[in-house]
Amino acid sequence: MSEFKPRILVFSTDNVSDPGIDLAGRNKMHYPASVFVVSLPCSSGVKPRWIVRAIDRGFDGVFIAADGSDCSLVPDCTRRTAATVAAAQALLKERSLEPARVKMAAVCSVCAESFQKHMAAFSEALRKLGPSQRGPAGSVAGRG
Amino acid sequence: MEEKKRKIGVYICHCGGNISDHVDVEEVRRRIEKEYGVTVAKTSMFTCSDASQNEMMKDIQEQGLDGMVVASCSPKLHLTTFRNLSTRAGLNPFQYVQVNIREQCSWAHSDDHQGATCKAANLVGAGIEKALRQEALQPIRVTSVKRVLVIGAGIAGLRAAIELADLGVEVFVVEREARTGGWVAELGEMFPAGKVGSELAASLLAEARKRPNVTLFLNAELAEKSGHIGEFELAIRVRPPGLAEETVRIQVGAMLVTTGFAEYEPKPGEYAFGQPGVVTLSQFEKLLQEGDGRLLHQGREVRTVAFIYCVGSRQCGEGEDLNRWCSRFCCSAACHQAVLAAKRFPGLRSYHFYRDMRTYGKFETIYEEAGKTGSVFLRFHEERPPRVERDGDSLRVVVQDLLTGGDEVALEADLVVLVTGMTARANDALTRVLKLPLGADRFYNEIHPKLRPVETVIDGVYIAGACQGPKNAGESVVSSLAAVAKAAALLIKGYVDLQPFVAYVRADVCTWCGKCQPACPYGAIEKVAYGDKEVARVIDVLCKGCGACLPPCPVDATQLKGYTDGQVEAMIDVLAREAEHER
């Protein structure tokens, strides 16, 4: 195995953060190719069990590119997304995994540069944490 | 998994080379063609081309496909294209899945071809998993109000307001300034028709005023926005000078942003800007209109004018915030001003210090005319721009003239005119309210410069005119009429078809704990009887598909169409897969 490249799952949102992430690409602003984006209508809809599953199946970290105050669907979107992150972190702790593997930040439709910086910083933080231990060996059967 | 085996068609786009220069699309195809359910797996130079679309339609019909994945650009660009194709071919359009391997893969990882190829394969794999689990859906229809807000009452905004009104759409126009007409209202004679800018602006305003279904707010700004395409709820803040501020609330179905540009302001000292005798092109234009028999500047007669081109445009070198664009209008405008000046003030000498003469299209004739009316042209190299020197009361422009073999030429001038370009106007508050994306150049960004040139990522919000990049007045009106057509086509139908990706409740699992009901911001969840128990039910037309009801459910009974647990988890599993070489 060569240099450890943290695998990051990003939950983005169709109308707010996904256009921001698109803009990063349009401007050829590079970030690691081990970052994968799944777009949803709104970050209030991210389920804690999806986050845990991602870590379980081999991701080293999960980043919610949240709607923040730009959300046109849910007025208190930030509070709800933060609650989801807290719930997921509690579930990770139960499995002796680091809560720091889950992170959220608002990424707006023009936040290309901020997204790039978030990916660089989160990758670095995960590199320091090392590869996720993902609980008992049996739970990583889906890998490979 | 599914009872009946699904048949999925997968198409991977080269996008010319936009994707295939950085992603090995054949390798991606090889990696996914054996995936469960994949019936057709092909690559294409341009999946959006007519030929490729015809081939896909043929595949759908001949192979009986019941799902399709296209891996190409952002769904913002072509989701609708391929949904329409699906409909034409008889495939339910919501069983089409778009996978973004351009903005979020090839372009973002143009520095890592192997990484980009692996990532693309996983993204396509995840799209297949999603398509495998996607049932056929029908769109949800919402009514749209036949009203439009136009932001900015320059030539583009006024022209749009008049046309929309004539199409039977009620129009509100907000203008931040105390007057309408924008830049054009300050112009004298315009090329090629010879119309006077101020008169043109006045006649547009008069036309708009004739129409009872146009309401104009001056000294006004858009302060708040909520709602969605078809039904935006807006607050307009009006600040009449000397009167109390007032907030007007309106409902519109769409919005058109025509906020125009800002003139580049030279930095202090840039070509001696700030010193007497150095003006911008727009200041020169006003001098011309004022001149009374003689061209005067600060009380002194002007006999020689030096125009310096590309000031604030086509800036080169290192740096983030350079204006790298050509401002399009200025070569033609400077030549035109020189012709007008020569006509009004015979004997006036004009020297033009330019980099490249970009009097494109029919503007070429004005360049020709300038030459015939006494203008002299000297060409400089971008790395050796002219110097403006002061010698007592007079100005001297020194340049290495490329047309005479790089000889240094020094010319005395009474007036130096800096041919200043266009920059993006500061509209921070509006940008924030509308969440409109800006390009690296700070102008508003359309979805696609050729395919969707006046649409933005915010559904129902259109842009036109020089707020999206340098344009002359004619080009601004062309784009504003394009936006009129888009907005009117949307609203005149009276309805908008929204995506049917709404929430639903698995009644067999639900035990009515009541947690989802308060979690819904739209009151779309009700309690109903189901056999001998009570369960939650989603009221389709009220649901906006946000998914806020998903996390609170302790038994995963609430699900979102298009984003079910089955779909999202299968996608996560595929994306987590590492290719052999990565381990």
Contacts between the chains, C-beta under 8 A, distances in Angstrom:
chain1	res1	chain2	res2	distance
A	1	B	583	6.3
A	5	B	582	7.9
A	7	B	576	7.1
A	7	B	578	7.5
A	9	B	572	6.7
A	9	B	575	6.5
A	9	B	576	7.7
A	14	B	75	7.9
A	15	B	457	6.8
A	15	B	458	7.2
A	15	B	459	7.7
A	16	B	435	7.1
A	18	B	74	7.8
A	19	B	74	7.9
A	19	B	76	6.5
A	19	B	437	5.9
A	19	B	457	4.3
A	20	B	437	7.8
A	21	B	103	7.4
A	21	B	104	6.0
A	22	B	74	4.7
A	22	B	76	6.7
A	22	B	100	7.3
A	22	B	103	3.9
A	22	B	104	6.6
A	23	B	103	7.8
A	23	B	437	6.2
A	23	B	445	7.7
A	24	B	103	8.0
A	24	B	108	6.1
A	25	B	102	7.0
A	25	B	103	3.6
A	25	B	104	5.6
A	25	B	105	7.6
A	25	B	106	8.0
A	25	B	107	4.0
A	25	B	108	4.1
A	26	B	103	5.8
A	26	B	107	6.4
A	27	B	440	5.7
A	28	B	107	5.7
A	28	B	108	7.7
A	28	B	110	5.9
A	29	B	108	7.2
A	30	B	108	6.4
A	30	B	109	6.6
A	30	B	110	7.2
A	30	B	111	5.0
A	30	B	112	7.7
A	31	B	108	6.2
A	31	B	109	7.9
A	32	B	112	7.9
A	32	B	115	7.4
A	33	B	105	7.7
A	33	B	108	7.8
A	33	B	109	4.2
A	33	B	112	4.9
A	33	B	115	2.9
A	33	B	116	5.4
A	33	B	118	7.0
A	33	B	119	4.8
A	34	B	115	7.0
A	34	B	119	7.6
A	36	B	119	6.8
A	36	B	122	6.6
A	36	B	123	7.0
A	36	B	126	7.9
A	36	B	575	4.4
A	37	B	100	7.9
A	37	B	104	5.6
A	38	B	126	7.4
A	38	B	568	6.9
A	38	B	571	5.8
A	38	B	572	7.2
A	38	B	575	7.2
A	40	B	547	6.3
A	40	B	563	5.7
A	40	B	568	7.9
A	41	B	501	6.9
A	41	B	545	5.2
A	41	B	546	5.6
A	41	B	547	5.8
A	41	B	560	7.4
A	41	B	563	7.3
A	42	B	546	4.2
A	42	B	547	5.8
A	42	B	548	6.9
A	44	B	546	5.9
A	44	B	547	6.4
A	44	B	548	4.3
A	44	B	551	7.5
A	45	B	546	6.0
A	45	B	547	2.1
A	45	B	548	6.2
A	45	B	550	5.0
A	45	B	551	7.3
A	45	B	560	6.3
A	45	B	563	7.0
A	46	B	547	7.9
A	46	B	551	7.1
A	47	B	550	5.4
A	47	B	551	5.3
A	47	B	556	7.9
A	47	B	565	7.5
A	47	B	568	7.8
A	48	B	551	6.6
A	49	B	556	7.7
A	49	B	565	7.8
A	50	B	565	7.9
A	50	B	568	5.5
A	50	B	569	6.8
A	50	B	572	6.4
A	53	B	569	5.8
A	53	B	572	5.5
A	53	B	573	7.8
A	54	B	572	5.0
A	54	B	576	6.7
A	57	B	572	6.1
A	57	B	573	5.4
A	57	B	576	3.8
A	58	B	576	3.8
A	58	B	577	7.3
A	58	B	578	6.6
A	59	B	572	7.8
A	59	B	575	7.8
A	59	B	576	5.6
A	70	B	435	5.1
A	72	B	226	7.3
A	72	B	227	8.0
A	72	B	228	6.6
A	72	B	435	7.9
A	73	B	521	7.2
A	73	B	544	5.5
A	73	B	545	7.9
A	73	B	546	3.8
A	73	B	548	7.6
A	74	B	521	5.3
A	74	B	546	5.2
A	74	B	548	5.1
A	75	B	521	6.2
A	80	B	548	6.4
A	80	B	551	7.4
A	83	B	551	7.5
A	84	B	551	5.4
A	87	B	551	7.3
A	108	B	435	6.7
A	109	B	435	5.4
A	109	B	436	7.7
A	109	B	437	4.9
A	109	B	457	5.9
A	109	B	458	7.6
A	110	B	431	7.9
A	110	B	436	7.9
A	110	B	437	4.7
A	110	B	438	5.3
A	142	B	573	5.2
A	142	B	576	6.8
A	142	B	577	7.7
A	143	B	576	6.8
A	143	B	577	6.8
A	143	B	578	6.8
A	144	B	577	6.8
A	144	B	578	6.8
A	144	B	583	7.4
